[in-house]
Amino acid sequence: QVQLVESGGGLVQAGGSLRLSCAASGRTFSSYTMGWFRQAPGKEREFVAAISWNGGGTYYADSVKGRFTISRDNAKNTLYLQMNSLKPEDTAVYYCAAPTRYSGSYYSSSAYTYWGQGTQVTVSS
């Protein structure tokens, strides 16, 4: 049974930092691009960041570029998202995602098969 389990969310003041983790079990995703998405209340799920299989390529939404850093540890089958200079508009449930096929559409939720349960990030002003 494949599971993605996020952790590290919480309540933080604007300007603060959080580090999200996503631990995968049941299979390895070391050969695939993995991603982070988020969904704010009343809004659609949106792309945040993605990372290539070996970490050599990283991709970010314009809204988080320069503030967030995605990374991975394939030996631990774990994905990370370091979030700095957080803003109230970053408030959302954050999800990690993993695919079962190769796709260049890393920014699209349709490219991913497995999703975590989500972790809440709340940034107060």
C-alpha positions as CSV (number, residue, x, y, z in Angstrom):
1,Q,0.0,0.0,0.0
2,V,1.5,3.3,-1.1
3,Q,1.3,6.2,1.4
4,L,2.5,9.7,1.4
5,V,2.5,11.3,4.8
6,E,3.1,15.1,5.2
7,S,4.2,16.7,8.4
8,G,5.6,20.0,9.6
9,G,2.6,22.3,9.1
10,G,1.4,24.7,11.7
11,L,0.7,28.3,12.7
12,V,3.4,30.9,12.1
13,Q,3.6,34.7,12.0
14,A,4.2,36.5,8.7
15,G,7.9,36.5,7.9
16,G,8.4,33.2,9.7
17,S,9.5,29.8,8.4
18,L,8.3,26.2,8.3
19,R,9.7,23.0,6.8
20,L,7.4,20.5,5.4
21,S,8.3,16.8,5.0
22,C,6.6,14.1,3.0
23,A,7.6,10.5,3.8
24,A,6.7,7.9,1.1
25,S,6.2,4.3,1.8
26,G,5.1,1.2,-0.1
27,R,7.2,2.0,-3.2
28,T,10.1,4.2,-4.2
29,F,9.8,7.3,-6.2
30,S,13.5,8.0,-6.7
31,S,13.2,7.9,-10.5
32,Y,10.3,10.4,-10.7
33,T,9.7,14.1,-10.4
34,M,7.7,14.8,-7.2
35,G,5.8,17.9,-6.3
36,W,4.1,20.1,-3.8
37,F,0.7,21.6,-4.2
38,R,-1.6,23.7,-2.0
39,Q,-5.2,24.5,-1.7
40,A,-6.6,27.5,0.1
41,P,-10.3,27.7,1.3
42,G,-12.6,28.4,-1.6
43,K,-9.8,28.1,-4.2
44,E,-8.6,25.4,-6.5
45,R,-5.5,23.3,-5.8
46,E,-2.4,25.0,-7.2
47,F,1.1,24.0,-8.0
48,V,3.8,25.1,-5.6
49,A,7.0,23.4,-6.5
50,A,8.5,20.3,-8.1
51,I,11.9,18.5,-8.2
52,S,13.4,16.1,-10.7
53,W,14.4,12.6,-9.7
54,N,17.9,13.5,-8.8
55,G,17.3,17.0,-7.5
56,G,19.1,18.5,-10.5
57,G,16.0,20.4,-11.6
58,T,13.7,22.4,-9.4
59,Y,10.6,24.3,-10.5
60,Y,8.5,26.9,-8.6
61,A,5.3,28.8,-8.9
62,D,6.1,32.5,-9.4
63,S,4.3,33.3,-6.1
64,V,6.8,31.3,-4.0
65,K,10.0,31.7,-6.1
66,G,12.9,33.0,-4.0
67,R,11.1,32.1,-0.7
68,F,10.5,28.3,-0.9
69,T,13.0,25.6,-1.5
70,I,12.1,22.0,-2.5
71,S,14.5,19.2,-1.9
72,R,14.5,15.4,-1.6
73,D,16.4,12.6,0.0
74,N,16.0,9.5,-2.1
75,A,17.7,7.3,0.4
76,K,15.0,8.2,2.9
77,N,12.2,8.3,0.2
78,T,11.4,11.7,1.6
79,L,10.4,15.1,0.0
80,Y,10.9,18.5,1.7
81,L,9.6,22.0,1.3
82,Q,11.5,24.8,3.2
83,M,9.2,27.8,3.4
84,N,10.8,31.2,4.4
85,S,9.4,34.7,4.5
86,L,5.9,33.3,4.8
87,K,3.0,35.5,3.9
88,P,-0.7,35.3,5.0
89,E,-1.5,34.4,1.4
90,D,0.5,31.2,1.8
91,T,-2.2,29.9,4.2
92,A,-3.4,26.6,2.7
93,V,-3.4,22.9,3.1
94,Y,-0.2,21.6,1.5
95,Y,0.0,18.3,-0.3
96,C,2.9,16.3,-1.7
97,A,2.3,14.3,-4.8
98,A,4.0,11.5,-6.7
99,P,3.5,10.1,-10.2
100,T,3.5,6.6,-11.6
101,R,4.6,7.7,-15.1
102,Y,7.0,10.1,-16.6
103,S,5.5,13.5,-17.6
104,G,6.8,16.9,-18.4
105,S,3.7,18.5,-16.9
106,Y,5.1,18.7,-13.4
107,Y,2.9,21.8,-12.7
108,S,-0.3,19.9,-13.4
109,S,-2.1,17.9,-10.7
110,S,-3.1,15.4,-13.4
111,A,0.5,14.3,-13.8
112,Y,0.4,12.8,-10.3
113,T,-1.2,9.6,-9.0
114,Y,-0.5,9.5,-5.3
115,W,-1.3,12.3,-2.9
116,G,-0.7,12.8,0.8
117,Q,-3.5,13.7,3.2
118,G,-2.3,17.3,3.5
119,T,-0.8,19.4,6.2
120,Q,-2.3,22.8,7.3
121,V,-0.1,25.9,7.1
122,T,-1.6,29.0,8.6
123,V,0.3,32.4,8.4
124,S,-1.0,35.1,10.6
125,S,-0.5,38.8,9.8
